[in-house]
Amino acid sequence: MEKLKLATNLLDTYVENLSVIEKGWPHDIKKALRCINANIFEPGFSIKNMREKCNIKGQNFSSRFHNYIGFTPRSYITYHRIKAAKKLLKKEKLKDLPVNSLGFLVGFEKPSSFSMAFKKKTGATPTEWKQSS
C-alpha cells in the first residue's frame, strides 16, 4: 500500500506541473486543458468525456487545441501518461510494483493498451524499458 501511495503522490506532483494556461487563449481551449489535466490519469477518461464535460463542439477543435498546446487532445493525454509512467518505472522505491499496476495508475484501462502505447512511443515495452533504465 505504501508504494501505491508514493506512486499516487508522484502523479499528483506531475499533474501540478502540467501545461500552464495562457491568458490569451480561447475559453474553450483553456476549459478543455483544465479538464484534461484534472482527469489525465483517470482510467476511462476520453476526449468524448472532455467534450461532454466542457460542452465543446466543433469539428476543428482538435486542430485548434493542437495550435495552442502543440498536441491534439488525445496525443497530449497519451504523451503525459507515458511520460509519467517512465518516471514511475525509474523510481527505485517502486521497482517491485507490477508494471500493469503502473499502467492503471497512469490511466490505461488494460495492460495491453498500456504496453502497446508505451512501445509505440518508446520502442520498448514497459518491462523492457524498466530493465534497461
C-alpha positions in Angstrom: 0.0 0.0 0.0 2.8 2.4 0.8 4.2 2.0 -2.8 0.8 2.9 -4.2 0.6 5.9 -2.0 4.1 7.0 -3.2 3.2 6.5 -6.8 -0.1 8.4 -6.4 1.8 11.3 -4.7 4.3 11.4 -7.6 1.4 11.5 -10.1 -0.2 14.3 -8.1 3.0 16.3 -8.3 3.2 15.6 -12.0 -0.3 16.9 -12.6 0.6 20.1 -10.6 3.3 20.8 -13.2 1.3 20.2 -16.4 0.9 22.9 -19.0 0.1 26.4 -17.8 -2.9 28.1 -19.4 -2.1 31.3 -21.2 -4.3 34.4 -20.8 -4.9 35.0 -24.5 -6.1 31.5 -25.3 -9.8 31.0 -26.3 -12.1 30.0 -23.5 -12.8 26.5 -24.9 -9.1 25.7 -25.1 -8.5 26.8 -21.5 -11.5 24.9 -20.3 -10.5 21.7 -22.2 -6.9 21.8 -20.9 -8.1 22.3 -17.3 -10.4 19.3 -17.7 -7.8 17.1 -19.3 -5.2 18.0 -16.7 -7.6 17.3 -13.9 -8.5 13.9 -15.3 -5.4 12.8 -17.2 -4.7 9.7 -15.1 -8.3 8.6 -14.8 -8.9 5.3 -16.5 -11.7 5.6 -18.9 -11.3 9.4 -19.4 -11.6 10.1 -23.0 -11.9 13.0 -25.4 -15.6 12.3 -25.6 -15.8 12.7 -21.8 -13.9 16.0 -22.0 -16.1 17.3 -24.8 -19.3 16.4 -22.9 -18.0 17.9 -19.6 -16.8 21.1 -21.2 -19.7 21.3 -23.7 -17.2 21.6 -26.6 -18.5 21.2 -30.1 -17.0 21.7 -33.5 -15.0 19.6 -35.9 -11.9 21.7 -35.8 -11.4 21.7 -32.0 -8.7 19.1 -32.1 -6.6 21.1 -34.6 -7.2 24.4 -32.7 -6.1 22.6 -29.5 -3.0 21.5 -31.3 -2.3 25.1 -32.4 -2.2 26.3 -28.8 -0.9 23.2 -26.9 1.3 21.5 -29.5 -0.6 18.2 -29.3 -4.1 17.0 -30.2 -6.1 16.3 -27.1 -5.6 12.5 -27.5 -1.9 12.8 -28.1 -1.5 15.2 -25.2 -3.1 12.6 -22.9 -1.0 9.7 -24.2 2.2 11.7 -24.1 1.8 12.6 -20.4 0.6 9.2 -19.4 3.7 7.6 -21.0 6.0 10.3 -19.6 4.5 9.8 -16.1 4.8 6.0 -16.4 8.5 6.4 -17.3 9.1 8.4 -14.2 7.4 5.8 -12.1 9.3 3.0 -13.8 12.6 4.8 -13.0 11.7 5.2 -9.3 13.8 2.7 -7.3 11.3 2.6 -4.4 8.6 1.4 -6.9 10.7 -1.3 -8.5 8.6 -4.1 -7.0 5.3 -2.6 -8.2 4.0 -4.6 -11.1 4.2 -2.9 -14.4 0.5 -3.5 -15.0 -0.3 -1.6 -11.8 1.7 1.4 -13.1 -0.4 1.3 -16.3 -3.6 1.5 -14.4 -2.2 4.3 -12.2 -1.4 6.5 -15.2 -4.9 5.9 -16.8 -4.7 2.9 -19.0 -7.7 0.6 -18.6 -6.0 -2.6 -19.9 -2.4 -3.8 -19.6 -2.3 -4.5 -23.4 -3.3 -0.8 -24.1 -0.6 0.4 -21.8 2.0 -1.9 -23.3 1.1 -1.0 -26.9 1.1 2.7 -26.3 4.3 2.6 -24.4 6.1 0.6 -27.0 4.8 2.8 -29.8 6.2 5.9 -28.0 9.5 4.4 -26.7 10.3 1.5 -28.9 10.2 -0.9 -25.9 7.6 -2.5 -23.7 7.3 -1.1 -20.2 9.1 -4.1 -18.8 11.9 -3.9 -21.3 12.2 -0.1 -20.7 12.3 -0.7 -16.9 15.0 -3.3 -17.2 17.2 -1.1 -19.4 16.9 2.1 -17.4 
